[in-house]
Amino acid sequence: MKRLLPIFLPALSLFASVSFAQQPALDGATDPATFQLPPDFKAELVYSVPKDQQGSWVAITTDSRGRIIAANQTGGLFRVTPPGGGKPVNVEPIKTGTVGAHGLLYAFDSLYVMVNEQGERGIWRLKDTNGDDQFDEEKLILKINHSMSEHGVHGLALSPDGKSIYFANGNHTQLPEGTGIKRPLAYSEDHVVPRLWDANGHAANVMAPGGYIGKVDPDGKNVELFCIGFRNQYDIAFDQNGELFTFDSDMEWDIGSPWYMPTRINHCVSGADYGWRSGAGRWPAYYADSLPAVVDIGPSSPVGVTFGTQAKFPAKYQRAFFACDWTYGTMYAVHLKPDGASYLGDKEEFIAGKPLPFTDVLIHPDGSMYFSIGGRGVKSALYRVVYTGKENTAPIGIPPVTQEVKLRRDLEKFHVAAASPDVVGKVWPYLGNKDRFIRFAARVALEHQPVASWADKALAEKNPQVAIEALIALARMGDKALQPKLIAALLKFDFAKLPGDLPLPILRAWQLTITRMGKPSPEACETIISKLDPVFPSSDPFINRELVGLLVALDSPTIVAKTVSTLDTAKDAGISVGNEKLLARNTEFGGQTRSADASRPNRQAIAYAYALRNAKVGWTPEMQKTFFGWFPRTASWSGGNSFKKFLQNIRKDALANTVSDDAIRATMDALSQKAPEAAPSNIVLPKGPGKAYTVEDVVALAKGGLNDRNFEQGKAMYTATLCSKCHLFAGEGGNIGPDITGAGSRYSLRDLMENIIDPSKVINEQYVSTQIEKKDGNIVVGLVTMDENEKLFVMSSPLAPEEVTVVDKHDVKSRKPFNVSMMPPGLINSLNEDELLDLVAYILSAGNKNDKAFKK
């Protein structure tokens, strides 16, 4: 489509050139003197945008003459001549009908505009055909439809070779018509347990590929999909070596859930999938057919990004990846360091201010940084950042490329090359490479070849690492008829004897065998269960998550009992980055935070409940009572906007899927909604904020000795962390666990913390749980609290000691230890450092207020 422009928007006649010198100093813009910057950096206001005339700017780029072009989110474009040579800034409207841009790029003697908000969406090319410094030709070169502007079409970047344009689109964006998929992405949803959509309905029925990065030639004739699996990456940038990076958004409503993933910096490589799936379907970063982040940032709203290349900054900032956060007014400098074929990053808050809603950033040809603020109609401005210190700011050379990166790039050439019999042999050895990105590149290359040329080789492979990658490829690309052979090949590997980094990948291979090829035959399911069921529980919480979902999908008769018994004691995989960052952000920006107490969810238990909601076998009346009785104990947990509703939807699904009798369902419904017991009024809750403490953390805190501690606070924390519920101490408390009155006499500080932080490491034989298999095939797991009159009384949860399952000893087929402690891990994670040290002093002193630890 071509649009010639003798006709302009009527409002443009109102826009006279504006001189910076003619404006008030700030005119409503945030004073740069209030910004937080590294030493010797200075920020200055270049232009305060009059909102009523020029809107709110969300994208900036430079043209061939060093002028800045800016886009109003819901309006037109503006040309900014920066101040210099004694002249003030000059701002003038660009006479164009193209409005509502999110991305800008000046290349190939043209201005490329990613139109998002109005008119025909997609990439427009604006050209000056007669040399009058005005764009007299506009052409839509690539139409791209989307259903939500803020998750629609976004940033643009020139390719390293200067021959094409890369573009970033959010997860509500359709692929452009005619998109070529030369790289065999073979994307699908791949959920072994049915996915729950977002509990508030966001992105319901939005499927893979989600957000994606594409590539197009200057005329928009050839478009290609490059990589996928983002939520809403707004912008992209290449480093000096031609490696592509982005800043992807989180789903903040998921905070507190096991599927929450923070905003992150991603190294974007050919054919990659970064795992976004809608609702609770978000892939964890450890899936072998996905790739991890360079660094997690935490809650934020990703917008513009750039590299510091050619900035007149010290060397480390010339190499840095600058990523802007709209919500919290922060620009991060991410310092990248090579890590094999990819990178790891350290984040630094480079600029922060209030209010400072960043939208875009660039390095100007003069060596300074410019950034814009605005978006969603808020006050907009343009700022410049310069370095005024004494460090060398001369342009740095291009850093050397690692051998691993070179190898990855060589393998990526096969992603777009024509199929060839030689390729399989060339890439095969690299399926076993120790570097994850190299293995990934090799597998994508393999998937590009006809399956018939490598299927038998995959099925016969004996090296575990090579075989797992090849079998993942076969599950993704092969015909369903291959499933029996694929199962047989996977069964060759003894899960328990696999090296430490292979259990999760082989579990993913098992999952893909089911999600891509369908549920195996009952006989095959039984065989797989016999190999995997004994592995649960593992010491690794992530392995446990994947095992539970897989065994539920295969109809394991024992996984329900073994999992339900650990809902209150499941070892979580650390405190959510989202929860911790949100607490810190709220405090930093004057928000109100609640005490770090039982409001922190156990994401491991939620993951178990999520899988169990779909279990069809293995339930007993006692097991249902224990499972549904767990839900009220989650009432105090907090998270994002969808968190509580997700828990409700898990409960509703479980009632529908796991209970067949209407009367029992009504009983379980009432039980699962029972109001939690009110905490005694005299209990003092922790103030926090806490953290996921390690043994080394606590030993380091107490390095100088336990001195000047607070006895009353230590006693209060003993109750608040539920110690008194299970343990006898100074003659008071429960008897579910051992008497710990004498802990100070038998434990060093390190020993005590090992028992508290990792309670399953060593379990007193008197308190070891038991797995009981009954003759009818049902499983009961828990602590045998009584053995009398030929009956066993089994308690499954220390938080509900009154709920026991009675087992007739004549019905017992077998008994064996279940080596997961009844003591919940992470009980101290709600405490701040002083609260924790006071608790430790209280325990080690045997509750003696005259102990030297409490002497002032």
TADASUL-V538239 format. One line per field, one symbol per residue. psi: psi as a letter, one per 20 degrees, with the letter a starting at -180 (. if undefined). A space follows every 10 residues. Layout:
psi = ???
This chain:
psi = ppoqmiprph ihiinqppph hiqqggliqp piiiqprqqj qpqqpgpopo hihjbppiqq rqaijjqppq pphjbaqqpo oqqqkiqrqp pqqpnqjorl qhqqpoqlkq oppnpghqbo qapqppqoij jjkqoipppo iopoqriogi kcqdrqqpqh ijirpqqpqa ikpqpqpjpp mhpmhlqagl ohppqprpij jpkpjprqib qrprpqrhjj hoqqpgrakr fmphrqqqah jjppqroqrr nhiipiqijp prqqppoorp jqpjjpqqcj jppqiiphjr qrqgqqgapr npcqqrqjpj qmrqghhhiq opppoggjlp pqoooqppnc jbqqqpqpog pqrpqmnqgr qqpqhjirpq qqqbqkjrpq rpqqpqpjai qpjqpqrpqq pqhggggghg hhhihirqpp hhgghhighi hjqiphhggg hgggggiiqp hhiighhghi phpggggggh hgghhhirqh iigghgghhh ihpoghjqqh jigghhhhgg ghhghhirpr qhggghgggh hhgihpqrio hhggghgggg hghilpiihg ghghijhijp orlrqphggg hgggghghkj rpqrqmcjip qohghggghg ghijpirjqr hhhgggghih ghijhiqqba highhghhhg ggggghhiph pgghghghgg gijppqppqq hjpoqqhbqa rnqrghgggh hjhjrnqkro ghhggghggh jjgihhqpok jqarkhrqpj hkhihiprgg gghhhghmii gppphikprp opprhjiqpp papoiqnqlk qpopphpiim iioqpppphi ipgqpqqnlp qipprjhiii qrgghghggg hgghikkoij qhhjp.
